[in-house]
């Protein structure tokens, strides 16, 4: 019985997630958010390929020298990664096929709160056998101004971001009050916004001009909210959660009166 005890302990620790598999030496990502975490945290020589989304959505701090795979089952399998990373809503059929072929695939849940952003980064580090101490922690909420200031987070196609979202937590943590109090992503009514304008609008959409941006360019909205109260951040910081989330909170706080 005493001889079995160490084996039982190893089994229990493995089931609880406290024992690592071998440190991965050939890591591959299937989606953009994991691409960014790999480029931020991983040793370059251990990354066999980032996802092809890097080509469609390049980012200035990830150089063109990083290898990319083509997104096909054959292309990924040929690279023989010993760890495949993917978000919960990405490449579902591909990751299932890779799992059926015996590949180690780690699926990370997409955070919807700031505390989950921390857990998300820690899970990522765990899979790479990197110390969790490298993960960020949720900073204390930044002080709110004496006068409540409402910020509208405006995306493409006249879609605003309400409560119950990660973006909402980011705004509120930075000291703003979200202009939209209803939950989720909402199609905005231009007349309603113009009649009761927010104190500021954060334009959180891709930089290119398109029909999807016409709502934001409407003259009535421009008259309702002065040009200096149209705020712009790096769009990529809103696309994926990560260490840059805390930098975004600090940046938003600086714009409060």
Buried (B, 14 or more C-beta within 10 A) or exposed (E): EEEEEEEEEEEEEEEEEEEEEEEBEBBBBBBBBBBBBBBBBBEEEBBBBBBBBBEEEEBEEBEEEBEBBEBEEEEBBEEEBBBBBBBEEBBEEBBEBBEEEEBBBBBBEBBBBBEBBBBBBBBBBBBBEBEEEBBBEBEEBBEBEEEEBBBBBBBBBBBBBBBBBBBBBBBBBBBBBBBBEEEEBEEBEEEEBBEEBBBBBBBBBBEEEEEBBEBBEBEEBBEBBEEEBBBEBBBBBBBBBBBBBBBBBEBBBEBBE
